[in-house]
Amino acid sequence: MKCRVAGTWLRPLMLLLPLLGTAALGGCTSHAASDLDSGADGGGPSLELFTWWVAPGEVEALTALVNVYQSDYPGARVDQFNDATSANWESMLAKRINTPTFDVTQISAAGIPVFLDDNKGTLAPVDDIYAEPSLKAAVIPDILAAATDNGHAMGVVTGVHRNNAFIYNMQVLQKYNLAPPTTIAEFLNVCATLKAAGITPVATTLDAWILRFLYLDILSGVVGADTFGAFVRHELPVGSDQMQSGIQEATQDFVDVYTKYVDLPAMQAPNYDWTTAADSLRAGKTAMFFLGDWLKGYLVTLGWTPGVDFGVSGPPGASDVFVYGADTFALPTMAPHPQLAHDFLQVVASPAAQVAFNLKKGSTPMRTDVRAMLDGPGQRNLDDLVNATVRLPGFDNAMMDTAMTNYVNTGDAAALLKALQTIEP
């Protein structure tokens, strides 16, 4: 079934943003003609995209990308195959990849090796895209490596998400003469000041994966970049004195935030998810949120201006840690219109498309030569990505999520600490 962009919210990709809650969407609905097919009056075949991007922030970013393509190729027609969701994209793609109706497929960089292990030869290398001189000189090496399998680039990166972003309401902080915190101690002091002023300091939800993000961001701020990186890479065991001490301190800070500085009654309401929490941030009911920078894209969609209404950085005490995930578009070996697909992928890699897409998505371009074209927070994130002391691909942890769920259900902080002191990342 072919369908076009719907305005329905879909949570981010599970492999890209590990263990995020998924809201499977059955079927699809039609979109307004301006969303993806502004060149539909032209003749010739349509370029069909396999993508699950249908959410606020996602659909606008995809539309911006397609607009650049249609500017470079006037009259080009584009359709979106979006039966896929973040829950079922792998199975749907595997079923169709050998006889695809689509020309280009979205796939996370983290998902490429696994997909190709199970579906050998179904994606064509795109090395020639990255061989273009300006891109070759500007692409961030770690990000190209993330999209590479067996020595070949297998996807063109659309953008790089910062999973460990710290986002704050600038107007609320300014009202109370508070600077954005740069250490965990400063963060807790800001929390105390805001609570005394009647403002809920931290926006979050009861979802285990979001609480895990909050805890890990606090842990990285407590132990520092090098130690956190060694821990995540399994170079420093959880049982080491250094990690045991850091986990104990971070867990206490996490419990303090959860018990003192969030709005638990609001969070316990049915269907309270991260978009609801983000709405509270925008309304000034809360001040700070630890989440990925897809939140930036959501806030931009709601009309907020980065660097004016809200700020984006790395977590307090760990701004030099960059936990990343990368989305790509890949070329199926059996694409029905390979030249159209190749043209589109060349556009995806271009400076104009990288900027247009990421300004809407909230993520960071893979190119370093577009810095001047980004907004202030976008420039800061690009600088942080390039200069990070520690760069880490996003990772999941089912055991940690279980510990968070148990804590939400029981409120037993001692049991939470006992669990976290034994869990390897």
C-alpha positions as CSV (number, residue, x, y, z in Angstrom):
1,M,0.0,0.0,0.0
2,K,1.4,3.4,-1.0
3,C,0.5,6.4,1.1
4,R,1.6,9.9,1.8
5,V,2.7,11.9,4.7
6,A,0.3,12.0,7.7
7,G,0.4,14.4,10.5
8,T,0.3,11.7,13.1
9,W,2.9,11.6,15.9
10,L,5.3,8.7,15.8
11,R,8.1,8.3,18.4
12,P,11.7,8.1,17.2
13,L,13.4,5.1,15.7
14,M,14.2,2.3,18.2
15,L,17.7,1.6,16.9
16,L,18.6,5.2,16.5
17,L,17.2,6.3,19.9
18,P,17.4,3.1,21.9
19,L,14.4,1.7,23.6
20,L,12.2,4.6,23.0
21,G,8.5,3.9,23.5
22,T,6.9,3.0,20.3
23,A,3.4,3.8,19.1
24,A,2.7,1.6,16.2
25,L,0.5,3.2,13.5
26,G,-1.6,0.9,11.4
27,G,-2.1,2.0,7.8
28,C,-1.8,5.6,6.7
29,T,-3.7,8.6,5.6
30,S,-3.4,11.0,2.8
31,H,-1.5,14.3,3.1
32,A,-2.0,17.7,1.5
33,A,-0.5,18.0,-2.0
34,S,2.1,20.5,-0.8
35,D,3.7,18.1,1.7
36,L,5.8,16.0,-0.7
37,D,4.4,16.3,-4.2
38,S,4.8,19.9,-5.1
39,G,6.2,18.7,-8.4
40,A,3.4,16.3,-9.1
41,D,2.2,18.2,-12.2
42,G,5.4,17.2,-14.0
43,G,5.6,14.1,-16.1
44,G,7.8,11.1,-15.6
45,P,8.0,8.6,-12.8
46,S,7.8,9.5,-9.1
47,L,10.7,9.0,-6.7
48,E,9.3,6.9,-3.9
49,L,10.8,7.1,-0.4
50,F,10.4,4.4,2.2
51,T,10.4,6.4,5.5
52,W,8.5,6.4,8.8
53,W,8.8,10.1,9.2
54,V,5.3,11.4,9.8
55,A,5.6,13.2,13.2
56,P,5.7,16.9,14.0
57,G,9.3,18.0,13.4
58,E,9.9,15.0,11.2
59,V,7.4,15.8,8.5
60,E,8.6,19.4,8.2
61,A,12.2,18.2,8.0
62,L,11.4,15.7,5.3
63,T,9.4,18.3,3.4
64,A,12.3,20.8,3.6
65,L,14.6,18.1,2.2
66,V,12.3,17.3,-0.7
67,N,11.9,21.0,-1.4
68,V,15.7,21.3,-2.0
69,Y,15.5,18.2,-4.3
70,Q,12.7,19.7,-6.3
71,S,14.5,23.0,-6.5
72,D,17.5,21.2,-8.0
73,Y,15.3,19.0,-10.2
74,P,12.2,21.1,-11.2
75,G,9.1,19.1,-11.8
76,A,10.4,16.1,-9.9
77,R,7.7,14.0,-8.3
78,V,8.0,12.4,-4.9
79,D,5.8,10.0,-3.0
80,Q,6.2,8.5,0.5
81,F,5.7,4.9,1.3
82,N,5.0,5.2,5.1
83,D,3.3,2.1,6.2
84,A,6.4,1.6,8.3
85,T,6.7,2.6,11.9
86,S,9.6,2.7,14.4
87,A,8.3,-0.7,15.6
88,N,7.9,-2.6,12.3
89,W,10.3,-0.9,9.8
90,E,12.8,-3.7,9.8
91,S,10.3,-6.4,9.0
92,M,8.5,-4.3,6.4
93,L,11.7,-3.3,4.7
94,A,13.0,-6.9,4.7
95,K,9.8,-8.1,3.1
96,R,10.0,-5.6,0.3
97,I,13.7,-5.0,-0.2
98,N,14.2,-7.6,-3.0
99,T,11.2,-6.4,-5.1
100,P,10.9,-2.8,-3.9
101,T,8.4,-0.2,-5.3
102,F,10.4,2.4,-3.4
103,D,13.7,3.9,-4.8
104,V,15.3,5.1,-1.5
105,T,14.9,3.7,2.0
106,Q,15.4,5.3,5.3
107,I,17.5,3.2,7.7
108,S,19.4,4.1,10.8
109,A,23.2,4.0,10.7
110,A,23.1,1.6,13.6
111,G,20.7,-0.7,11.8
112,I,22.7,-1.0,8.6
113,P,25.1,-3.8,9.6
114,V,22.3,-5.9,11.2
115,F,20.0,-5.4,8.2
116,L,22.7,-6.4,5.7
117,D,23.7,-9.4,7.7
118,D,20.1,-10.6,7.4
119,N,19.5,-9.3,3.8
120,K,22.9,-9.6,2.0
121,G,23.4,-7.6,-1.1
122,T,20.1,-5.7,-0.9
123,L,21.6,-2.2,-0.5
124,A,24.1,-0.7,-3.0
125,P,27.2,1.2,-1.8
126,V,27.1,5.0,-2.0
127,D,30.9,5.6,-1.8
128,D,30.7,7.9,-4.9
129,I,28.4,10.3,-3.0
130,Y,31.0,10.7,-0.3
131,A,33.8,11.0,-2.9
132,E,32.5,14.4,-4.0
133,P,35.4,16.7,-3.0
134,S,33.6,19.2,-0.8
135,L,31.8,16.5,1.1
136,K,34.9,14.4,1.4
137,A,36.7,17.3,3.1
138,A,33.8,18.2,5.4
139,V,32.2,15.0,6.5
140,I,32.7,14.1,10.2
141,P,34.8,10.9,10.1
142,D,33.0,9.2,13.0
143,I,29.6,9.7,11.4
144,L,30.8,8.4,8.0
145,A,32.2,5.4,9.8
146,A,28.8,4.8,11.5
147,A,27.2,4.6,8.0
148,T,29.9,2.3,6.7
149,D,29.8,-1.5,6.5
150,N,32.6,-3.8,5.3
151,G,34.5,-0.8,4.0
152,H,31.7,0.8,2.0
153,A,29.4,3.7,2.8
154,M,25.9,2.2,2.7
155,G,23.7,5.2,3.6
156,V,23.8,9.0,3.1
157,V,23.4,10.6,6.5
158,T,20.6,13.0,6.8
159,G,21.4,14.2,10.3
160,V,23.0,13.4,13.6
161,H,20.9,13.4,16.7
162,R,22.4,14.2,20.1
163,N,20.7,11.7,22.4
164,N,22.1,13.4,25.5
165,A,20.8,16.9,24.9
166,F,19.9,19.3,27.8
167,I,17.1,21.7,26.8
168,Y,15.9,24.6,28.9
169,N,13.4,27.5,28.8
170,M,15.6,30.6,28.5
171,Q,12.8,32.9,29.5
172,V,12.1,31.1,32.8
173,L,15.8,31.0,33.7
174,Q,16.2,34.7,32.8
175,K,13.2,35.7,34.8
176,Y,14.8,34.3,38.0
177,N,18.3,35.5,37.0
178,L,19.6,32.0,36.6
179,A,22.4,30.9,34.2
180,P,22.1,27.6,32.4
181,P,23.8,25.1,34.8
182,T,27.2,23.7,33.7
183,T,27.7,21.3,36.5
184,I,25.5,18.9,38.5
185,A,25.9,21.0,41.6
186,E,24.8,24.1,39.7
187,F,21.9,22.1,38.2
188,L,20.6,21.1,41.7
189,N,21.0,24.7,42.9
190,V,18.9,25.9,40.0
191,C,16.3,23.3,40.8
192,A,16.1,24.4,44.4
193,T,15.8,28.1,43.4
194,L,13.0,27.4,40.8
195,K,11.1,25.2,43.2
196,A,11.1,28.0,45.8
197,A,9.7,30.3,43.2
198,G,6.9,27.9,42.4
199,I,8.3,26.6,39.1
200,T,8.6,22.8,38.5
201,P,12.3,22.6,37.6
202,V,12.4,19.4,35.5
203,A,10.2,18.2,32.7
204,T,10.1,14.4,32.3
205,T,7.8,11.4,32.1
206,L,7.3,8.1,33.8
207,D,8.6,6.3,30.7
208,A,11.6,4.1,31.6
209,W,13.7,5.1,28.6
210,I,13.3,8.8,29.4
211,L,14.2,8.3,33.1
212,R,17.2,6.3,31.9
213,F,18.3,9.2,29.8
214,L,17.9,11.5,32.8
215,Y,19.9,9.2,35.1
216,L,22.7,8.6,32.5
217,D,23.0,12.3,31.8
218,I,23.4,12.9,35.6
219,L,25.9,10.1,35.8
220,S,28.0,11.5,33.0
221,G,28.0,14.9,34.7
222,V,29.0,13.3,38.0
223,V,31.9,11.1,36.8
224,G,33.0,13.2,33.8
225,A,33.5,12.5,30.1
226,D,36.5,10.2,30.2
227,T,35.2,8.0,33.0
228,F,31.7,7.8,31.5
229,G,33.1,6.9,28.1
230,A,35.2,4.2,29.6
231,F,32.2,2.8,31.5
232,V,30.0,2.7,28.4
233,R,32.8,1.1,26.3
234,H,33.2,-1.6,29.0
235,E,36.7,-0.4,29.7
236,L,35.8,0.4,33.3
237,P,33.7,-2.2,35.1
238,V,30.7,-1.3,37.0
239,G,32.2,-2.9,40.1
240,S,35.2,-0.6,40.1
241,D,35.5,1.8,43.1
242,Q,35.3,4.7,40.8
243,M,32.0,3.6,39.2
244,Q,30.5,2.5,42.4
245,S,31.1,5.9,44.0
246,G,29.8,7.7,40.9
247,I,26.7,5.6,40.6
248,Q,25.9,6.1,44.3
249,E,26.2,9.9,43.9
250,A,24.3,10.0,40.6
251,T,21.5,7.7,41.9
252,Q,21.0,10.0,44.9
253,D,20.9,13.0,42.6
254,F,18.4,11.3,40.3
255,V,16.2,10.3,43.3
256,D,16.3,13.9,44.6
257,V,15.2,15.2,41.2
258,Y,12.4,12.6,40.9
259,T,11.1,13.2,44.4
260,K,11.5,16.9,44.7
261,Y,11.8,18.6,41.3
262,V,9.3,17.0,38.9
263,D,5.5,17.2,38.7
264,L,4.6,13.6,39.6
265,P,0.8,14.1,39.6
266,A,0.9,15.5,36.1
267,M,3.2,12.7,34.9
268,Q,0.7,10.1,36.2
269,A,-2.0,11.3,33.9
270,P,-3.0,8.9,31.1
271,N,-1.0,9.4,27.8
272,Y,1.4,11.8,29.4
273,D,4.4,11.4,27.1
274,W,7.5,13.4,26.2
275,T,5.5,15.7,23.9
276,T,3.2,16.6,26.8
277,A,6.3,17.2,28.9
278,A,7.7,19.4,26.2
279,D,4.5,21.4,26.0
280,S,4.9,22.1,29.8
281,L,8.4,23.4,29.1
282,R,7.1,25.7,26.4
283,A,4.3,26.9,28.6
284,G,6.8,27.9,31.3
285,K,5.4,25.4,33.8
286,T,8.7,23.5,33.8
287,A,12.2,24.8,33.0
288,M,14.6,22.0,32.0
289,F,14.4,18.7,30.1
290,F,17.0,16.0,29.6
291,L,16.2,14.3,26.2
292,G,17.5,14.0,22.7
293,D,17.6,17.0,20.4
294,W,14.6,15.8,18.4
295,L,12.9,17.8,21.1
296,K,14.4,20.9,19.5
297,G,12.7,19.9,16.2
298,Y,9.4,19.5,18.0
299,L,9.7,22.9,19.7
300,V,10.6,24.6,16.5
301,T,7.5,23.1,14.9
302,L,5.4,24.7,17.7
303,G,6.9,28.1,16.8
304,W,9.7,28.5,19.3
305,T,13.0,30.0,18.3
306,P,16.3,28.3,19.3
307,G,18.6,30.6,21.1
308,V,15.8,33.0,21.9
309,D,13.1,31.0,23.6
310,F,15.1,27.9,24.5
311,G,18.6,26.7,24.7
312,V,20.2,23.4,23.8
313,S,23.5,22.0,25.1
314,G,25.1,18.9,26.4
315,P,24.2,17.8,30.0
316,P,25.6,19.8,32.9
317,G,29.0,18.6,33.8
318,A,29.3,16.5,30.5
319,S,28.9,18.9,27.6
320,D,32.0,17.3,26.1
321,V,30.1,13.9,25.9
322,F,28.2,13.5,22.7
323,V,25.9,10.4,22.5
324,Y,24.8,10.2,18.9
325,G,22.5,8.5,16.5
326,A,22.4,9.0,12.7
327,D,19.6,8.5,10.2
328,T,20.4,7.7,6.6
329,F,18.8,7.2,3.2
330,A,20.1,4.2,1.4
331,L,19.8,2.9,-2.2
332,P,18.2,-0.5,-2.7
333,T,20.0,-2.7,-5.2
334,M,16.7,-3.3,-7.0
335,A,15.5,0.2,-6.9
336,P,13.0,0.7,-9.8
337,H,14.4,4.2,-10.6
338,P,18.1,4.1,-9.7
339,Q,19.0,7.3,-11.4
340,L,16.3,9.2,-9.6
341,A,17.5,7.6,-6.4
342,H,21.1,8.6,-7.0
343,D,20.1,12.1,-7.8
344,F,18.1,12.4,-4.6
345,L,21.0,11.0,-2.5
346,Q,23.4,13.5,-4.0
347,V,21.0,16.2,-2.9
348,V,20.7,14.8,0.6
349,A,24.4,15.1,1.0
350,S,24.5,18.7,-0.3
351,P,25.1,21.7,2.1
352,A,21.6,23.2,1.2
353,A,19.8,20.0,2.0
354,Q,21.8,19.2,5.2
355,V,21.0,22.6,6.6
356,A,17.3,22.7,5.5
357,F,16.6,19.3,7.0
358,N,18.5,19.7,10.3
359,L,17.1,23.1,11.1
360,K,13.7,21.5,11.1
361,K,14.7,18.2,12.6
362,G,16.7,19.6,15.5
363,S,19.7,17.4,14.6
364,T,23.2,18.2,13.4
365,P,24.5,18.1,9.8
366,M,27.2,15.5,9.0
367,R,29.1,18.3,7.3
368,T,31.4,20.8,9.1
369,D,31.3,23.4,6.2
370,V,27.7,24.5,6.9
371,R,28.3,25.9,10.4
372,A,27.6,29.5,9.5
373,M,24.2,28.5,8.0
374,L,22.9,27.0,11.3
375,D,21.1,28.7,14.2
376,G,23.1,29.4,17.4
377,P,22.2,26.1,19.2
378,G,22.9,24.2,16.0
379,Q,26.3,25.7,15.7
380,R,27.0,24.8,19.3
381,N,25.9,21.2,18.8
382,L,28.1,20.9,15.7
383,D,31.0,22.3,17.6
384,D,30.3,19.8,20.4
385,L,30.1,16.9,18.0
386,V,33.4,17.8,16.3
387,N,35.3,18.7,19.5
388,A,33.8,16.1,21.9
389,T,36.1,14.5,24.4
390,V,34.0,11.4,24.1
391,R,31.7,10.4,21.2
392,L,29.5,7.4,21.8
393,P,26.9,5.8,19.6
394,G,23.5,5.5,21.2
395,F,22.9,2.4,23.2
396,D,20.0,0.7,24.9
397,N,19.8,-1.1,28.3
398,A,16.8,-3.3,29.1
399,M,18.0,-4.0,32.6
400,M,18.3,-0.4,33.4
401,D,14.9,0.3,32.0
402,T,13.5,-2.5,34.2
403,A,15.2,-0.9,37.2
404,M,13.5,2.5,36.4
405,T,10.1,0.8,36.0
406,N,10.5,-0.9,39.3
407,Y,11.4,2.4,41.0
408,V,8.4,4.2,39.5
409,N,6.2,1.4,40.8
410,T,7.7,1.0,44.2
411,G,9.5,4.2,45.1
412,D,12.3,2.0,46.6
413,A,15.4,4.1,46.2
414,A,17.6,1.5,47.9
415,A,16.5,-1.2,45.4
416,L,17.2,1.2,42.5
417,L,20.7,1.8,43.8
418,K,21.3,-1.9,44.3
419,A,20.2,-2.6,40.7
420,L,22.2,0.2,39.1
421,Q,25.4,-0.8,41.0
422,T,25.3,-4.1,39.1
423,I,24.2,-3.1,35.6
424,E,26.8,-2.8,32.8
425,P,25.9,-0.4,30.0
